[in-house]
């Protein structure tokens, strides 16, 4: 299915491109040809991350496949949320922004509850913005950080997955 376009099964004929999904058709043809040549998987991919997570052989305690979503403009999606630091009249909002998410649930209508993940490594200080503050892309947020610094924020957003055109899965990690 193309971004913002409906796929019509009756338009698809084996070996032909459809006007709505020419990119998908070409990529599918490439993938099929590559499958005929080799069975190697990407070193980092959603399939590899999911397999690592559910692999009964490894017993590696992995519990999360972090991922990055891309909008219809193919720009990385940055989620925002806030927690409260402190209590009473001294309580402050602590704004969090992140390109990296953990799925908590997905409904039949493709609405999903996603938790923002951050890479602080240190506990938040009241009023500090952590995560992807001022970062223009996911690599700015993640590059050079220790995998163990990735942590859950407890801040969740609800999104319509039909609004996204791409996903990048990071290697499976242990966050729970």
SULZI-V657311 format. One record per backbone hydrogen bond with DSSP energy under -0.5 kcal/mol. CO is the residue of the C=O (numbers start at 0). NH is the residue of the N-H. E is the energy in kcal/mol with one decimal. If there is no record, write none. Layout:
CO/NH/E ; CO/NH/E
This chain:
1/4/-1.8 ; 6/8/-0.7 ; 7/10/-1.7 ; 7/11/-0.5 ; 8/11/-1.1 ; 10/12/-0.5 ; 12/15/-2.7 ; 20/24/-2.9 ; 21/25/-2.3 ; 22/26/-2.8 ; 23/27/-2.7 ; 24/28/-2.2 ; 25/29/-2.4 ; 26/30/-2.7 ; 27/31/-2.6 ; 28/32/-2.2 ; 29/33/-2.8 ; 30/34/-2.5 ; 31/35/-1.4 ; 32/36/-0.8 ; 33/36/-0.8 ; 33/37/-2.7 ; 44/48/-2.6 ; 45/49/-2.7 ; 46/50/-2.4 ; 47/51/-2.3 ; 48/52/-1.9 ; 49/53/-2.1 ; 50/54/-0.9 ; 54/58/-0.8 ; 63/65/-0.7 ; 63/172/-2.7 ; 65/169/-3.1 ; 66/100/-2.4 ; 67/167/-2.6 ; 68/76/-3.0 ; 69/164/-2.5 ; 69/165/-1.3 ; 70/73/-2.3 ; 74/70/-2.3 ; 76/78/-0.5 ; 78/97/-2.3 ; 80/95/-3.4 ; 82/84/-0.5 ; 82/93/-2.9 ; 84/91/-2.8 ; 86/89/-1.4 ; 87/90/-1.4 ; 91/84/-3.1 ; 92/94/-0.6 ; 93/82/-2.0 ; 94/129/-0.8 ; 95/80/-2.2 ; 96/131/-3.7 ; 97/78/-2.9 ; 99/116/-2.7 ; 100/66/-1.8 ; 101/114/-3.2 ; 104/112/-2.5 ; 106/109/-1.8 ; 109/160/-3.0 ; 110/106/-3.2 ; 111/113/-0.7 ; 111/158/-2.7 ; 112/103/-3.2 ; 112/104/-1.2 ; 113/156/-2.8 ; 114/101/-1.8 ; 115/152/-1.2 ; 117/150/-3.0 ; 124/127/-2.4 ; 127/129/-0.6 ; 129/96/-1.2 ; 129/131/-0.7 ; 131/134/-2.2 ; 136/139/-0.8 ; 136/140/-1.1 ; 137/141/-2.2 ; 138/142/-2.8 ; 141/144/-2.3 ; 145/148/-2.2 ; 146/149/-1.4 ; 148/120/-0.7 ; 150/117/-2.6 ; 153/155/-0.6 ; 154/115/-2.7 ; 156/113/-3.0 ; 156/158/-0.5 ; 158/111/-2.9 ; 158/160/-0.7 ; 159/162/-2.2 ; 160/163/-1.4 ; 162/71/-0.6 ; 165/69/-2.3 ; 167/67/-2.5 ; 172/62/-2.3 ; 172/63/-2.2 ; 172/174/-0.6
